[in-house]
Amino acid sequence: MLDGLRSQRLLALFAAGWLLLNLPLIALWDQPVRVGGVPLFPLALFVGWGALIAVAAWVAEGRVAEEDLASDDADGAD
């Protein structure tokens, strides 16, 4: 199931996201502070969520491109 490096990276990203969005850690951001007029809690929540999505896309798409190039090189050598 976890044959490739991509699968391991996505599993690690899932674990990091689970910890990031878990109640004890997310409660650290619940402070009466405003950043640019926006409360800190929703700002931290959406920035963390967006970062998780961006890293997941980077891991998923970046590795596919490298594997496609490697398979194209292998096919051209035959």
N, C-alpha and C positions, 0 to 999 in steps of 0.2 A: 504494500500500500504506500509506504513512504520510500519509494525507490529513489526518486530524484531529489536533487538539492532544492528545486522549486517547491516541492511538497513540504519539505522540512522548513523552509523559510515561511511558507504560508501558515503552517501550523504554529510556528513561533510567533508570527504576527497575530494569529487568533488569540494565543495566550496573552500577549501583550495588550491587545485590545480588551480582552476580558478583564484584566487587572486594571487597565486605565478607566474603564467604564463601571467598575465595581464600586459599591457604596462606600467602603472605608476610604478609598483613595479619592473618589470624586467629591466626598464631603470636605476634603481639604480646600477645595476651591469655593466653598460656600461662605464667603466673607463679604462684609458690607463695603466693598471696594468697587469703584467704577473706572473703567478704562475707556476713554473717549466717550463717556456718557452711557456706556453699556455695562451692565452688571458683570462682575467677573465670572460668576458661575456659568451662565449660558455661553459666554464668550469662550471659556475654557472647554466647555462641552463640545461646541461646534468646531473649534480649532482642532481638538484631539480627534474628533470623528472624521473631519476632513483629512487630517494627516494619515489616519489609518486607511482611508480609501485611496489616497494618493500612493502610499507605500504598497498597498495591495496591487494596484494597477501597475506600478513600476516593476514589482517582482513578477507578476504574471506576464506582462508584455515583454519585458526585457529579456527574460530567459527564453521565451519562445523565439524571438528573433535570432538569438545566438544558436539555438538548436536548429532552426531552419537553415541558417548559413552553413552549419556543420554538415547537415544532411545534403545540401546542394553541392558542397565540395566533394562529399563522398560519392554522390551520384555522377558527378562529372568525371571522376577518376576512373570509372568503369569503362 
